Amino acid sequence: MNPVAASKAGPTLSFAAWLDTLLGKYTMYRLILLVLAALAAYSLLLNALGWLTFGIPQMLVHLALCLGLTYVSNRGLAALFRVRPHSESSLITGLLLYFLFWPSFLPMDMAGVALACVLASASKYALAWRGRHIFNPAAAGAFVAGLTGLNIATWWAATPAMLWLLVPGVLLVLYRTRKFMMAAVFLIVGTTIVAAELLQAGMSPGMALWQPLAQRPLLFFVGFMMTEPLTLAPRRWQQLSLAAVVGVLFTVPYNFGFIVNTPEFALLVGNLLAFLAGQRGGFKLRFTGARALTPSTTEFAFEPSRPVRFAPGQYMELDLPHANPDGKGRRRVFSLTSAPGSRTVTFGVRTAEPLSAAKKVLLTLKRGDEVAATFVGGDFVLPRDPQAPVLLIAAGIGITPFLAHLASGAAQDRDVVVLVLARNSAEISYATELQASGARILARLADGSVPPSFITDAGYGGRLDGPSLRDLVPDIAERTVYVSGSPASVASLRIAARKAGARRVHVDSFSGY
């Protein structure tokens, strides 16, 4: 999850790599905020053109009410609980509530919206465990406001006119968060159930498929609500299972008094199950020191306030507040390089210029300073069979997700080959750890310099293609391949691995920050 420089030997940037690099300039939170803001502006345009009939004054007041109350209430509650507010999160919540409730000047309707906004902010603090909120704030606020009878969420974003921008926006968010599979499971389950009901009612097959996607909030729900990282389960199989459960709760009719099949209730149930499945609550990390790995990379070490549950290859999200934030926000994700159960958690970070605001925060930490960790997740884990052979290909600081595997003794039980791609021998990160791991280490250095004696020289310069990779690792077809690095290097190396005969290739690409 850390940034790496694209390999000098890499091919021309593919569209996917270009898009990854572009989106990598923004955190997931910032991207969702921008997409929702664009959708809000688009809704005003549709209303002006007559495609929506709320009225511009009602929509503007409704938007101001949602944004203003969530922002102000969040800051007030943060001051009360003596924590630093996350303004982006509050604005996202406000925009979500803007699309959930019907714009209206009726006093009762406005009171219900106001209550939902305040309750959404309050849920981040009142319905939280060890600093981590359990439920999606917008869903929690809408659900409780609905129980009062003041107003009920209508999810008016689910209208055909909104699809022209809603679909690209959802696709962009799902691509950035790598949640296409989870979204597909939810949409297949939800669409199938609704379509079956409509077919039984006599609707044509085409309309039965169109109606749930165009006139029910499945797309908006899966794009902007289910993907919230703090309320997701940590592993992919858990996310897929919960997507199916939420899809059923979302679409199957039921009524148990005040509990009915509303989208917000379905999401709250999914949030609770995800909370029970993962690291329950956030925690504090006390900075214990840093060390230079190479001229351009640094390792940061922290002592957690309580034991951290994670699997080797997973990442952790840190909250790094700073006075002059850049376009990437304050929450950043880093691959864990320490072994599970260690007294300290460590992260390897590229610290060459230009430095982002988040990196500057890390570099100015003093021993004893604390940062908040909010989430642990990821699926870049080795095969369950402890003897299954693997090939780990790391471009630059892309070595970081592999360090936890090696530190956990992965090379003691299984045949592990590590291929490191770097600019020169001085830029091989974690050389001492690699030597002690017991794995077979190969290095391909762009400048032709000689790697340390314990590393096999894998050549230099030129693009690493399928034949050359097969020459380096002749049994690659028998190995599960893992590739980590920048979008450009991962795209190139994934193709090379396939052409070399690899049947199973897992990737962990991430852009600079």
RAHU-V506234 format. One line per field, one symbol per residue. phi: phi as a letter, one per 40 degrees, with the letter a starting at -180 (. if undefined). Layout:
phi: ???
This chain:
phi: .ccbcccccccddccccccccccccbcdcccccccccccccccccccccgcbbchddccccccccccccccccccccccccfbccbcdcccccccccdccbccaccdcccccccccccccccccbcbbbfgbccbddcccccccccccgcabcbfcccbdcccdbccccccccccccfbcccccccccccccccccccccchccdcccccdcccbbcccccccbbcccccbcccbcccccccccccdcccbccaabgcbbccdccdcccccccccccbccgcacbccbibaccadbbbbbbbbccadbcabdhcbbcbbbcacbcccbgbcbbbccbccdgccbbbbcbcbccccccccccccccbdgcbbcbbabahbcbcdcccbccbbbbbbgcccdccccccccgdccbbcbbbbbbacacccccfcccccccgccbbbbbccgcccdccbccbgaggccbdccccccbdcdccbcbbbbicdcccdccccccccchccbbbbacacca
